[in-house]
Amino acid sequence: MNFFDKLLTSIERNQSLLYLELGPDPESLPTEAAQQKIPKKSLFANPPEKDNQELIQHWWEWLHFLITQTEKYVCAYKLSLGYYQSFGIPGLQLLQQTLKSIPSEIPIILDAKHGDLKTSTVFAQTIFADWQVDACTILPYTGLDLVAPFLLYPGKAVFLLCATANASAAILQRYPHQEQPFYLKLVAEAQRWATPEQLGLEVGIMPNMLAKIRQTAPERLILIQENIAEENDITNPEELNQLLSAGLNINGEGLLLPIPPKLLGTAEPKSAIETLRNTINEQRLKKVEGSPTCELWLPDVCFLQHEPHRDLILQLYDIGCIIFGDHIQASGAIFPYYIDLRKIISIPQIFHKIVTAYAEIIQNLEFDRIAGIPYGSLPTATGLALRLERPMIFPRKEVKAYGTGRLIEGHFQSGEKIVVVDDIMISGNSAMEGADKLKSVGLQVEDIVVFIDHERGVKDKLKYHGYEGHSVLSVTEIAQTLYDSNKINYEQFNILKNNH
């Protein structure tokens, strides 16, 4: 999974735009009052000498403590390379130990601020190929030549430092004048260097400048620098509101916010972090309410255990994709409910989740091209082709009597292996008809992947005809989740459960 998708998945799973900076920074240590509440942290009570290996061990205990406290409330971790380097070889060993302790599903941003053109190629190889971090920060003032080596690694990303909050930088950043400042010139130029999935921006906590950057780069991911100054306190609702108003994109996303160090100074910092996360989500929801271009969905049900597709099912229900009453299906059968997935293409947040869920299945299959079944699954197949960087084709529902009269649209070679994508599998006929058309022109089809399986023995039917069926969700799973969350009553639960 590339950095961008990994980040979005992490944001959705933990419902958080917060990241935590992890590093041996003395200013991040708890206050004396908090130290008394944190057991076995002798680093605070009696700091050893800097050269003592014991110091590294205490730093490791502290960083590990922070990870365990925050892993369910952050979308990413940022490690400042300079702090680790200041301890020499033991510090780099601490960096490696910290990297290994971060849960694999949470993306890692290395705050390197790399700016040396001569060493950029070898540095990119070290951090992306050897250390396996997901993204890094760069000083971009030597231009694209510095950034290019980092863009050669598929799935990795860079953040360009374009504006900082320290006062002395203003004379340079705003040159030649505030109407056409240099930092905006950098932002505009950098957008030609790489896609939004490969290149983001790093910005200090400055709502006025941030708003101009967001206007110039509406699709870019923006990483807000950590700043502990009192005048930039994101725990202050008014200042948080200003920051979100300036930096969020139209979807209520696109912004990564630092956890203030002062929230870490308690025996259980996760409580304060959870409160900040919830406040941010409330503000995000207010920002997009009434927007005709986007809907932001947040769960209104609390569960003790995580299940991978629960939020997706709840969201499908909340936006009206699952409705009750007699409906004729495409197969001709009459069901006492209907699942309508046509709305998802108008809601970016859920469409991203659905494409991600498909991708988690498809990326483990062997294939050359993706084929969408007209018409319902064509948007999803297109999203998957872009996400997985694999070519797409599709069998026509009907052959045109004019033009080329082609049965299959798109470029392909006879003998290639195709994975078929469909939306809902009730009888399996539409997917198999599409697969038969593909096979009629010399293509191979083994796998058919759908979003929802009605479980009417269709996978066995596919297997009988030589296909392997895969699905993201089943009607049983949908019914159980909606019933457990009190979205449907027992009668509706039985309708879903007994009519699949």
N, C-alpha and C positions, 0 to 999 in steps of 0.2 A: 504494500500500500504506500502511495507517495505521501509526502509531508502534508499536502493540502487536504487530501481525503482523510488522512489519519487525524489531523487537527479537527476537522469538521465532525468526524465520528466521536472524538473525545469531547468536543463541545456539547454534542447532543447527548452523549451518555451521562456526563456529569452536569449538564445544564449550566455551564460556566464559561465565562470569557476571561477568567482569572488565570494568570500564570504565577509561578513562584520562582524567585531567583535563589539558586542554591550556590553558596560559595563561602569560603572561610573569611568572611568580612566581619571584623570585630564590631562594627556599628550595627550589625544585625542581631547581636546577642541580647538576651532578655535583660530587663532592669533588675536591680537587686531584689526588689520585692518578688518578682516572678521567679528569680533563681531559687528562692526558698521553697517554692512549690514543685520544682522539677527535680526529681530524685536522681542521684548518681550522675550529676553533672559537675564534677569537681573542676572542670575548666573554668566555671564561673567564680567559684569560691577561692581557688588557688591556682591561677594560671601558671603553667610551667614555662620554662625558657623556650624561646622561639625555635632553637635548634634541637630541642628535645623531641624525640619520636613520640613521646607521650602526648604532645600537643596535637599531632596529626590524628592520633587515636581519639582524642576528645572531640576534635572537629568532626570526625566520622560519626561518632555517636550522636552529635547534634544534628548533622545533616540527615542521617537515617531517621532520627526522630521526626524531623520536619516532613520527610517523605511519607512516613506512615500516618501523620496527622492530616495531610493535605491531598492524598492521592485520589480521593473521591470528590474533591471540590475544585480541582484545577483542570484546565484543558491542556497545559503544557508546563514544562520546567525549562528555565533558562540558567545556564551555568556560565559565569563570568570567568573566562580563561585567565585573565590577569591575576586574580586572587590566588588561583592554584599555582601559577608560575612563580609567584613571589616566595613560595616555600621550596623552590627547586625541585629536585627529583622526588622527594617525598610528597610534595604537593601534586605533581602529575600522577603519582600513584593514587593519591586521594581522589583525584579527578576520575581515574579509571574505575575505582571502587564505587564512586558515586554514580557514574554512568550505568554500571551493571545493576545497581540497586533500584533504579527507576523502572516501574512497570512498563513492559514492552508496548502496551497499547497507548501510552502517553508520549506524545512527541517531545523531542529534546532540541532546544535551540542553544547553540554554543555562542555566547556573546564574546566574539573574538575581536571585533572591530579591526579586522585585517585590512591593511592598506599598502602592503609592500608588493609592488608589481613583480619583482624578481622572484619572490618565493610563492606566488599565488598558486601555481600549478601543483607544487609538492605539498603545500598546505592543504589545498582542497582534497588531494588524495588521502592525506593523513586523517582529516576529520570525517570525511564522508565514506571512504573505503575501509580505513582501519578502525576508527573509533565508532563509526556507524551512527553519528548524530544525524538528525533529520534536517536541520537548517543552521545557518550561522549569520552573524552580522558582519557587515563590510563597510569600510570607509571608501566611498566611491569616487573620490576626487581625482583619481588617475584614469577614470573613464571606463569604457566597456572592456578594454584590454585586461583590466584587473578582474572584472566580474566574470568574463567569459569562461575561465577554467572551472569555476564553480557551477556553471550551467551545463557542464558536460555530463553531470551525474544524474541519470533519470530518477525522478522521484524526490530529489533534494531541492532545497529552496534557500534563497538568500534574502536578508533584510538590509536595505541600504540606509545608513544613517543620513538623514537629510536635514534634520533640524533638532537642535538641543535647547534645553531650558536655561543653561547658564548665561548670565547677563552679558558677559564679555564676548559671547559669540554673536550677539545681535549685529554688531558693526559689520561682520562678514556675511552672515546669513541674509541680511536684508539689503545687501549691496546690489545695485546702485541706489535703489530707493524702495520704499514699502509697496508701491504699486506693482513693481516688477522685480521682486526680490530674487536673489540667486538661488535660494532653496527651492522655489517653485520652478525655476528653469531646470534644476536637477531632476525634480519629480517628473516634469514633462518629458525630458530627454530619456530618463530611465524606463519609461513605459514602452519605448521602442526596443529595449534590450531583451525582454523576456516576457512570457505570459504571466497573468496574475497568479497562477499556480506555482510559478518558479521564483517570482520576485515580489517581495513586499517592502514596506517602508518602516523605518524606525524613527520615532518622533518623541521629543520631550513633552512633558505635561504642560501644554500651552494651548488652551482652547481656541484662541484667536487664530494662531498659525495652523492649528490642526484643521480647523474648518476650511481654510483655503486649500490645504493639501487634499482633504477629502473631495472638495469640489473639482480639483485638478485631476485627481485619480480616484474616481468613484468606485472602481472595481478592485482596488488594491487592498490587501490585508495590511493593517497598520499595527505595529508593535509599539506600545507606549513605554518609554523608558521608566525605570524605577527612579523615584525621586522622593526623598524623605523630608523635604522642606515642608514646614507647616503650611505655607501658602498654597501647596499643591497636595492637599489631603483628600483622597478620593473616598474616605469614610464620611466626609462631610456631604450630606445629601445635596446641598446647593451646588457645590463644586463638582460632584459626581454628575449631576444633571447637565451642567455646562459641558463637561468632557464628553458625555455620551451624545449630546445634541450635536457637538462638533464632529465627532469621529465615527459614529455608526453609519453604515450604509443604509440604503432604502429597505433592506431586509432585516434591519435590526441586528446586523452582524458586522464582520470585517474589522473588529477591534479587539486587541489583546491587552488586558489591564493587569498591572502588577499588584500583588498582595503587599500592602504597606508593612514594613518591618515591625511597626509597633503592634500589629496584631499577633505577632509571633511570641510576644513576651508573657505568655501565660502557660500554665501547666497543660491546658487543653486548648491550643490555638484554633483547632478546627471549628469550635463553636462560633467564634468571632468571624472566621472566614466564611462559614456557612451563612451567617447573617448578611455579610457583605455581598455574597453571591446572590442571595435572594433579593436584596435591595436592587442590585444591578438588573436582575431579570424583571422586576416590577417596573423599573424605569424603561427598560427596553420595550416592554409590552405597551407602555403608555406612548412611546415614541412612534410605534407603528399602527396604533389604533386609529382607524379612520383613513389610513393610507389606501388608495385604490389599487396600488401596485403590488401589495405584499400583505401576507398574513403571517404573524409570528405566533406559534403555538407553544405553550408550556404546559406540562402535566398538572392536573388538579387532583391527582390521587397519589397518596404516599404508600409505597410498598417497602417491606423490610428486605426483600431479596431482589437482586437484579436479574431480569430476563431480557435477552438480546433484542426482541422485537415487540416488547410490551408497549412502549411509547408509540411505535409505529401503528399498532392496532388501535390504540386509543385515539390517535390523531385521525386515522381513517374514519372512525366512528364520529368524532366531533365535527368533521367537515362534511358529513352527510354522505359518505361513500357506502355506508351499510344501512339499508332501509328495509322496513318490513311491509308486508302486503303482497298479494299475488302478482307475480310478474312473469311474462313470457321470456325465456332465455333464448339466446341465439340458436341453441340446439332444438328449440321448439317445445322444450319441457316447461311446465309451469311450476315455479317455486314460490313459497310463501315469504320470500325475501329477495332482495336484489343487491348485488355488489356493483357499484358504478365507479370505475377508476378514471373516468374522463376528467375529473376535476383536478387531478394531481399535477397536470402540466402547468396549471396556473398558480401553483403554490410552490415556490422554489425550495422551501425548507423540506417539505415532505417528498418532493420529487428527488431531491438529493439523497434522502434516506432510502428511497426505493431503489434508485440506481446503485447505491452502495450495497444494499442487500443482495441484489442480483449479482453484482461484481464479485462478492465474496464466494459465490458458488462457481461462477463462470471461470474465474481466474485459475481454478484448479483443474479445469478440463483442457483437453487437447483439441485445438481448432485453429483454422486459418482465418476465417471470417465469421462475422455475426450476421444472422438473418432475422429480421423482424417480420412478424405475421401481420399483414394489414387488417384493420387500420389501427386498432387499439394499442398495439405494442410498438409501433414505429417510433414514437418519441422516446420510449425507453431504450430501444435498440440504438437509436442515435446517441443518446446519453452514454450508453455503455461503450459504443465505438470510440467516443471522445475520451471517456475515462480510462479505458484499457489500451487506447491507441492501437486499435485493430480495425481493419476495414469492414464496411457493412454493405450488405446487399439485401434485397427483399423480393419474394415472389409476388407477382401481381395477382390481385384478387380476380381480375378479369383481363384477358389479353386484348389490347387495343386493336381496332380494325384499321387504324391509320398509323402514320409514323413508322417506327421500326417494328412494331408488333411484337416486342420482346416479352417473353414469359417471366424472365428474371431481370430486375433492374440493378445496375451496378456492374463494376468490373470484377471478373473472376476467371480462374483457370480450371479446366476440367481436372478432376481428381482431388481438388482441395477439400479439406474437411470443414464442415459448417456446423456451428451451434445455433439451434433455432430458439428464438425468444418469443414467448407469447405472454398475455396478461393473465387470463383466468382459464383454468382447465376444467371444463364440465364433462364433455364427452371425449375430448381429445381429437375430435375430427378435424377442426380447423388447423391445428398444429400439424397433424399427419398429412393433410392435403397439401399444406405448404411444403412440408418435407419431401413429399412425393414429387412436387414440381421441381424442387432443387435437384433431386436425384435424377430426374428425367434429362437434365442437361449435363450429367456426368459428375455431379458433386456428391460427396459423401456426407451423410447425416447419421450421427449416433446419439446425440444428446439434445433433449428438448427441455428448456428451462422456463418455468412459469412463476408468476408472483403468488397466485392463490390456487391451491389444489382442492377441488370439491370432494375428493376422496371416494368417488363412486367407482372404485376399482379401476380408475383410468390408467394409473401407472402400470398395472398388470396388463392392461390392454395395449399400452405402448410397447411394453416388453415383448408381448406376443408378436407384434409387428416389427420387432427389431430395433426399438428405440429405448433409450434410458431416460426416464422422467425425473426431473429435479424441481423442487418448489421452495419458495421462501417461506410461505405460510400455508397452513391448512385451515379449513373451516372449523375443525374441532378446536384448534389452538385459538382462533379468533373468538369462538363462542365462550371458551373457558375464561379467557382474559377479560372479556367484556362483562361476564357474569361476576367474576371475582372483584371487579372494580365497581360493581353496582351500576354499570352503564345500562344493563338490560335486566329484565326480571326473569323469573324462572320459566315462564311460558315462552318468552323469546329465546331463552337459552335452549330449550328443548326444540324449538323450531329450527334453529341453526344446527344443533347437534344431530337431530334425527332425520333431517332432510338432505343431508349430504350424501 
